[in-house]
Amino acid sequence: MASTSRKDGLTLPRVTCPNHPEAILVEDYRAGDMICPECGLVVGDRVIDVGSEWRTFSNEKALKDPSRVGDAQNPLLNGGDLTTMISKGTGAASFDEFGNSKYQNRRTMSSSDRAMLNAFKEISTMADRINLPRNIIDRTNNLFKQVYEQKSLKGRANDAIASACLYIACRQEGVPRTFKEICAVSRISKKEIGRCFKLILKALETSVDLITTGDFMSRFCSNLGLPKQVQMAATFIARKAVELDLVPGRSPISVAAAAIYMASQASAEKKTQKEIGDIAGVADVTIRQSYRLIYPRAAELFPPDFKFDTPVDKLPQL
């Protein structure tokens, strides 16, 4: 039953139950009815079904999906990716008497959209290889789009720009990765990624927070299988070494690796320089150099509640 309700002086048509006008009607999409939840009266019928006209059964999903809604819109592409691509015909009705295809794409994807789409696929592949979440992929895609549209890095390979954008996105989201980690999942050299990184920061007039030893500590210790006590001790050692200015000019990654080595050697879970270097991506000699800088004051670096398996004076001197 149709009735009217007033709101701000306007008269709007509204379907209500004659016995319970305030009840919120329930729509039965299968039958196309509107039902009153209080008394069960069918108030309206022939409700338009806005769903798909096809039914996809579970055993057919892997083969094909007859839904006609197309792919999700991609706001990063021009036109929202609302294009229709006509596939090549296979039957005799698809060709004229001269052998030419009757149905052709009137508008193919532009070269810029094609380049961006390929870069987005490369970014997604790289992120999957190092288990990065979706929010970092989205930020990387946005960074790449900004750089690509500005045309400020002409002459640079799109893969190099995408790798540098992924590195920046990780830094901005607070989960930094090293250049070597990004280099390992891409086809670009570390030197080229570093160049694009500096050019992108300059072109977009943006900045990234300085990396610290704590940014890598939990990940490195987890990959090494070290317990929580060793991780906390290594974090304390690295932070204390920086505060005491024992490692001037050393990268946070090498300081973190040296701190993990010292903490593991003092505990029951001992790790070699090579094991730590393989996870951190630094050479054994780099770990030794940083370790030698902090070793003379090792007694001051450990947290007071640390349980030593090997005393400080018995730690390796290298």
Secondary structure, 3 states (H helix, E strand, C coil): CEEEEEECCEEEEEECCCCCCCCCCEEECCCCEEECCCCCCEEECCCCCCCCCCCCCHHHCCCCCCCCCCCCCCCCCHHHHCCCCCCCCCCHHHECCCCCECCCCCCCCCHHHHHHHHHHHHHHHHHHHCCCCHHHHHHHHHHHHHHHHHCCCCCCCHHHHHHHHHHHHHHHCCCCCCHHHHHHHCCCCHHHHHHHHHHHHHHHCCCCCCCCCHHHHHHHHHHHCCCHHHHHHHHHHHHHHHHCCCCCCCCHHHHHHHHHHHHHHHCCCCCCHHHHHHHHCCCHHHHHHHHHHHHHHHHHHCCCCCCCCCCHHHCCCC
